[in-house]
Amino acid sequence: MNKIVNIAVVGLGQVGIYLLNELNTKKKDIELKTGKKINIVAVSARNVNKKRRFKINKRIFYKDPLKIFKEKHVDILFENIGLSDGISKKVVETALKNKIHVITPNKALISKHGDYLAKLAEDKEVNLEFEASVAGGIPILRTIKEGLATNKITKVYGILNGTSNYILSEMRDSKDSFANVLKKAQKLGYAEPGNPKLDLNGFDAFAKVRILSALAFNTKISKHKCLMEGIEKIELKDIEIANQLNLRIKLLGISEIINNQLFETVHPCLVSKNSYIGNVTGVMNAVILEGKPVGESILQGEGAGPGPTSSSLLSDLISILNGSIKKPFGISSNKRKSIKCYDVDHYKNSLYLRFEVKDKPGVLSKITNRLAKYKISVKRLIQTPDKKNNKATVVIITHKTNELNSKNCLSIFRKDKNILKYPTLIRIYN
């Protein structure tokens, strides 16, 4: 690579504009660490006149990012648009085909098209780096690819979405409703102002789980339909009851190898207040790896916001400026195998079940009889009457049962007029 390196930045949202400012202000640091001078030759976004946190050089602005490839010589391209397809994919694909190194924080793109783009990068002998796509500022992907390269990893799990973790922590601390805390998260820039759905429904964390699985287990990115639940149904009531039970609610992403099969899931979990993961609060992310011979490793840091994301993007830049051509997923694409999916129906947990019921004789025994019919045994029961409204909240903690039993059993409760809403289910994670 030449002493002067030409850079293009495509996408100037929260992350893109912060990154551009970092590149402009840290040119000397980058040269000191790599011996290379960086030169920003093109920036691109939909609107040149949009109000942004930092100024842009309008002389190098492109509305159509694909024009950059025709008009400028680019060595490294940052893609910050964030779509799984469309212009995001086109820009990255075109850059790689033109032998341009690519750096992206785009987990939606990598979790969907990572195998194809990695193969393309290998064929063209350029780098495709995506450290910032998982867990913000935590160098988790490089840790797996390089730091733990000779370990046999069997499990990766943790808190992978800073927005959800902030909302659950803030509901607990402020005793405020989900809707109000979401508004607060949007104001602080932790949640998308327009549509925060992908953070809340588990999709964002699930895209990250798929990337982690591929890296940790040397497999192709899984395309299996898996268990994915978000935090939208969690109420303040659940957080307060969990607190009484010495538990906390966390949205966990889990990936592990069970009987040589891949199991990936994202769902809310009840964890002990005394556990490590139970004490990771706010926008913090934490990733726990289990492997041999290393044992258990924990990495924790900020997972949401342009600062942590830019930190990872710049670490990818330094890696490219300093180094050789690396395989995007640590090993060659043709050595990464597809893996069979573990049947989610066999997944076992104790359950927290909350029922809102009419307060009348026989309702509770009907619930416990139905649970027994599906081999779900009761470990603990808490009943809180609301005499004024002739209602009651019934919380049942069960012994371990599998997904198939709980799914079949709960579907019956839809038809019962004495049960006022579909039961809330949260799995208890050991």
N, C-alpha and C positions, 0 to 999 in steps of 0.2 A: 504493500500500500504506500502511496506517495506521502511525502511530508505534509502536503496540504490536502485535507479531506473535505469533499463537498457533501453537504447535508441538506435534505429536504424534510420538512415537517408538514404532514397532511392531517388535517383535523385540528381545529383551534378551539375546542370546548374547554371545560375547566382544566383538564389534564394537559391538553395540547398547548394552551397559552402559558401555563405554568412552566412546562418543559422548555418552551421556546425562550422564556426569560432566564431559566437556569443555564441553557446552552450559551446565551449571550453573555451572562455575567461570570460564567466559570471557564471561559476559554483558556485563561492562563493556567488554572488548576489542571485542566485536561491536558494541556501541552506539557506541563511539568510531569504528569504521571505517565504519559504515553510517547512524548517526543513528537506528537502530531498536532498541526494547527487545524482547527475546524473552521469551515467557512459555510455559513448558511446561505444557500443559493436559491431556495424556493420555499414558500409557505402556501398552504391551500386551505380554504374553507368555503362554505356556501356564500357567506356575506362579508365583503371587505369592510363595510361600515358599522358592523355590529359593535356595541359597547363591550370592550374587553378590559380585563384587569391590567394587562400590560399592552404597550404599544406594539404595532406590527409595522414592518417596512413594506409599504404598499407597492414599491417598485418591483418587489420579487413575489408579489401575490398572484396566485392562480385560482380562478373560480373552478376550473376543470383540472383536477389533479393529473389526469392522463396526459395533458399537454406538456407537463414538466418533462416527461421522458423524451419528447420530441425536441424540446428547446434547451434543455440544460444537461450538463454532465454531472450525474449524481453518483456518489460512492455508497452512501448510507441513507436509507429512508425510514422515517418514523411514521407509522400509521396509527392515528388516535381517533379514527371515526367511530369505531365500536360496533359496527353491524356484523352479523354472522355471514351475510352474503352481499350481493349488490356491489356498490362502489368500493367497500372495504376489501372484499375478496379480489376484485379486479385490480386495484392499486397494488396489493401485495404480490399477486400473481405476475403482473406486468414487471414489477421491480425485479423479482427473482429471475424471470426469463431474460431480463436485460443485465443479469449478473450484478445486481445491486443488493448489498446486505440490507436486511429488514429487521427493525425492532418494533414490537407492538405490545400494548397492554391488553389486547383484544381477546378475552377468554371465549367469547361467543364464536369468534372466527376459528380459533385454534381448536376448541373442543369439537367443532363440526368438520373443519377441513384440514386439521393439523397434519394428518397422515399424508395427504396429497401435497400440501405445501412443503412439508419436511423433505419429501422425496425430490421435489422440484429443486429445493435449495441444495441438496446433496448432488444432484445431477449437474447443477450449474456452478458447484463449488463456491457457494457463498453461505453466509450465516443467516439463519432465521432465529432470532432471540425473542423470548416472551416471558422473561422473569416476572414482569409486572402484572402478568395475567392472573396470578394466584397470590393472595395474601399481601397485597400492597407492598410495603417496604421490607417485608421479611424475605431474605434470600433463600427461599425454600427449594426452588427448582435447581439452583446451582449446588445447593447442599446435597440434594439427591444425586445429581449428575456427576459431581466431582468429589465433594467431601465424603460421601458415603458410597462411592462407586463400587467398592468391592463387598458391600454388605448385601445379604439376602433380606430384603424388606418384605414383611408379611402383612403389615397393616399401617395405614395412614389415616388419621382422623383429627377432627378439631373444629374450631370456630372459624369459618371461612368467609363470613359476610359481616363486615363491620356495621352496616346499617341495622340489620336485624339484632345484632348483639347490643347496639346502643339503645334500640327501642325497648328491648326486654329489660335491660339494666335500669333505664330511666323510668319505666313503668313501676318497677319495684321500688326505686328510691323516692319518686315524686308522688306515688299512689295516684297517678293520672291515667286517663283512658288511652287505649291504643291510638284512636284517631287524633287526640291532642298531641301525643308524643311524636306521632308521625309528622305532624305539622312542624313541630320543633326541630326534628331531624332535617326536614326540608330547608328550614330557615338557616340552619347551621351548615348546610351544604353536604350533609352525610347521606341524604336521600335525594334522588332525582326530583327536581321541582315539578316536572310535568307528570311523568308516569313512573312511580317507584315500584311497579308490580314485580319486576324481575328480581329485585332484592327481597321482596316480601314473600313471594310464592315458592322460594327455594331454587329457582332456575339458575341464578347467579352462582350460588354455592355449588350446584350440581355440575355446571360447566367446569368449575375448578376441580371438583372431585375427579372428573373424567381425565383432565390433564395430569393430575397427580398420579392416578392409577397407571396411565401409560408410561410415565417416567419411573415410578417406583417398581413396577413389575415387568418392565421391558416388553409391553404388549402394544398392539394396535389400540387406537382409541375406541372404546366400547360404544356400540350403537344399540345396546339392549334397552328395552323399556324397563325402567326401575322405579323403586319407591321414592317419590319426591313430594314432600309436603313443606309448606312454609309456615309463617307465624300469624297469618291473618285471622285465624280463629281463636287465638289466645286472648283471653280476657283478663282484666285486672284481678278478678275473682280467682282465676287459676294461679296467678302469681302469689296471691296472698295465702291461698290454701297450701301451695308448695312450701312457702316460708314456714308455716306451722309444722309441716312434716320434715323440716330441716333439709329441704331440697330447693334447687333453683332450676328455672327453665332456660335451656340453651338450644339454639339451632345448630345441630352438628352435621357435618359431612363426614361420611365413613366409607372407607374403601379397604377391603381385605381379601385375602385368598383363603377360602374355606373349601377343603377337599379338592384342591387344585382347580377351583372355580372362582370366578371373580364376583364379589358382592359389593355393590355400590349403592349408597342411599343417602338422602338428605331428609331429615325430619326433626321437629322439636323433641328434645329429650329432657327428662328430669334427672338431674345429677346431684350428688351430695354437696351440701354447702361447704364441706371440709375438703372436697376434692380440688385438685389443681384447676381443672377446667371450669369448676363452679365459681372460681374467683377471678376469671378473666372477664373484665367488665368494659363498658363503654364501646368505643369503636375498635377496641383491640381484637386482633386475630391471634389464634394460637394453633400450631400444627404439631401433632404428636406422631412420631414415627417409631415403629417397633421393628427391629431387625437383628440379624446375627452377623458378626459378634458384638455390635455396638450396644445392644439392649434397647432402652427407651431414650429417645432424644426429643427435646421440646424446643420449639422456636416460637417466640411471641413478639408481636409488634403491632403498629397501627396498620389497619387493613383498609381504611377508607380515606379518601381525600387526595388532592393533587400532589401534595408534598411527598408522602410515602411512595406513591406511584412513580413520580418523577425520579426519586432516588433509585428505584429499581431500573428504570429506563436508562439512566446514566451509567449504572453499573454494567448494563449490557453494552453500552457504547464503549466504555473503557475496555471491556473484554474483547470487543472486535478490533479496536485500535491497537491493542497490545498483542493480538494473538493470531493463532492459526485458524483454519476453517474447522468448525466443530459440528458434530452431528446434532441436529436440533433436539432429538430425544435421547441423547447420550450414546446410543448405539445405532448402527446402520439400519435404515428402513427395512431392508430385506431380511434382517435378523429379528425384527419385532413380530411376534406371533399374535394371531387372534386367540381369544380365550373364551371358554364356555361360561355361561352366566349361571350363578348360583340361584336356585329357585327361591324367590322371596317368600313364598308361602311357608317355607320351613324356618324363617327368621323368628327367633324366640326372644321375648321380653316380658318382664312384669309390666302391667299397665296401670295407668291412672285413668279412671273413667268418671266423668262428672255428668250427672243426670239432673235436669230441672223437671220436677214432677208436681202433679196435683197432690196436695197433702190429704190423702184419704187411706183408709185401711186396705191392706192387700197389695199396694203398689210395690213396696219394697220386696216382699216375698216373691212377687212375680218376676222382678228383675233378677234376683239371686237364683231363682229356679231356671230361668233362661240361660244365665251364665253357666250353671252346672250342666245343663243339657249339652253345651258345647265344650265341656271339660275345662271350663275356666273357674278356678277356685278362688274364693275371696280370702285375702290376707288381712285386710283392715277395712272398716266401714265408718264413714263420718256422715251424720245426718244433721242438717241445719234447717230447722223449720222457719218459715216466714208466715206466722199466724195471721197477720193482717191481710195478706193476699191469698191465704189458703194454699200456699205453695211450699215446696221444700227443695233444698239442694242436697243431693246424695252423691258423695264421693266414695268410690270403691277402688282400693288398691288390690290388684290380683297377684297371684303367684304367676310364675312364668307360663306363657302360652304362645302358640305360634300365630303367624299372621292370618292363616287360613281360618282358624277358629274365631279369631276376634272379628274378622271381616264378615263372616257368615252370621255370627251372633248379633253384631250391632245392626246389621241391615234389617233385622226383624223389628227393632224398636221404632223404625219409621212409621209403622202403622198403628202404634199404640196411642190412643187419645189421652191417656193419663201422663204421657211423657211429652212435655211442652216443646222441646226442641231436640234435634238430633244430638246424641251424647258427644261430649268432647273427649277425645282420646289422646293421651300423651304417653309415649313409651318411656319406661324407666331404664336408663342406661347404666350398666354396671361397670 
